[in-house]
Amino acid sequence: MRTRRLVREGNGRLSQEQIAKALNTWRESVGHWETGRSEPRPQKRASYARLLDGLSACCPAEAALPRCVKVLLQH
């Protein structure tokens, strides 16, 4: 789950609020996803995975992202 935060912060220093706005959800939800307290529902999960994948393209040094995206897509 920490990987999600690293990807978010790694490129452009995006805030949880910015991610929440992009996904039309609450900032608290993004925080819960990042800490593993909860997982996004299927539609949000797909959008969140695409967003993280796009961020990782800008930040290729983040080696753990493919695993993170796979985990998101499996749930």
C-alpha positions as CSV (number, residue, x, y, z in Angstrom):
1,M,0.0,0.0,0.0
2,R,2.9,2.3,0.7
3,T,3.8,2.0,-3.0
4,R,0.6,3.9,-3.9
5,R,1.7,6.8,-1.8
6,L,5.2,6.7,-3.2
7,V,3.9,6.8,-6.7
8,R,1.5,9.6,-5.9
9,E,4.2,11.7,-4.2
10,G,7.0,10.7,-6.6
11,N,5.9,12.6,-9.5
12,G,4.7,16.1,-9.1
13,R,4.0,15.7,-5.4
14,L,0.3,15.1,-5.9
15,S,-1.8,15.4,-2.8
16,Q,-4.5,12.9,-1.7
17,E,-6.9,15.7,-2.3
18,Q,-5.8,16.0,-6.0
19,I,-6.1,12.3,-6.5
20,A,-9.5,12.3,-4.8
21,K,-10.7,15.1,-7.2
22,A,-9.4,13.2,-10.2
23,L,-11.3,10.1,-9.1
24,N,-14.4,11.9,-7.8
25,T,-14.0,10.5,-4.3
26,W,-13.1,11.6,-0.8
27,R,-9.6,12.4,0.3
28,E,-10.1,10.1,3.2
29,S,-10.8,7.3,0.8
30,V,-7.5,7.8,-0.9
31,G,-5.7,7.8,2.4
32,H,-7.4,4.5,3.4
33,W,-6.4,2.9,0.1
34,E,-2.8,4.0,0.6
35,T,-2.7,2.5,4.1
36,G,-4.5,-0.7,3.3
37,R,-7.4,0.2,5.6
38,S,-9.8,-0.3,2.6
39,E,-9.7,-1.0,-1.2
40,P,-11.4,1.0,-3.9
41,R,-14.6,-0.5,-5.4
42,P,-14.2,-2.1,-8.8
43,Q,-14.9,1.0,-10.9
44,K,-12.7,3.3,-8.8
45,R,-10.1,0.5,-8.6
46,A,-9.7,0.5,-12.4
47,S,-9.6,4.3,-12.6
48,Y,-7.1,4.4,-9.7
49,A,-4.9,1.8,-11.3
50,R,-4.9,3.7,-14.6
51,L,-4.0,6.9,-12.7
52,L,-1.1,5.2,-10.9
53,D,0.1,3.6,-14.1
54,G,0.1,7.0,-15.8
55,L,2.1,8.5,-12.9
56,S,4.6,5.6,-13.0
57,A,5.2,6.3,-16.7
58,C,6.4,9.7,-15.6
59,C,8.4,8.2,-12.8
60,P,9.9,4.9,-14.2
61,A,12.2,4.5,-11.2
62,E,9.2,3.2,-9.2
63,A,9.9,-0.5,-9.7
64,A,7.1,-1.7,-7.4
65,L,4.3,-0.2,-9.4
66,P,3.5,-3.1,-11.7
67,R,2.9,-5.3,-8.6
68,C,0.7,-2.6,-7.1
69,V,-1.4,-2.2,-10.2
70,K,-1.8,-6.0,-10.5
71,V,-3.0,-6.1,-6.9
72,L,-5.5,-3.4,-7.6
73,L,-6.8,-5.1,-10.7
74,Q,-7.1,-8.5,-9.0
75,H,-9.6,-7.3,-6.3
